[in-house]
């Protein structure tokens, strides 16, 4: 895709469809890679984010959750409760 000049336009269409908050491209373990930050409020939306990458690039996709500082503060009571129970 790089040699054919189709990578950029294809990635552009995918990013336009998933509307990430941010995207960064780099090498990961010596291979082309990147990080795409997407706010997903419904887990059923994950396939619509990952599948275009699988299909277009035969990509290996890892999905992980993250919290903002505000989310972490909101979770503070739950974390404290779990710490008491599962010491």
Secondary structure, DSSP 8 states (H G I E B T S, - for coil): -TTTT-HHHHHHHHHHHH--SEEEEEEETTEEEEEEE---SSGGGHHHHHHHHHHHH-----------HHHHHHTHHHHHHHHHHT-
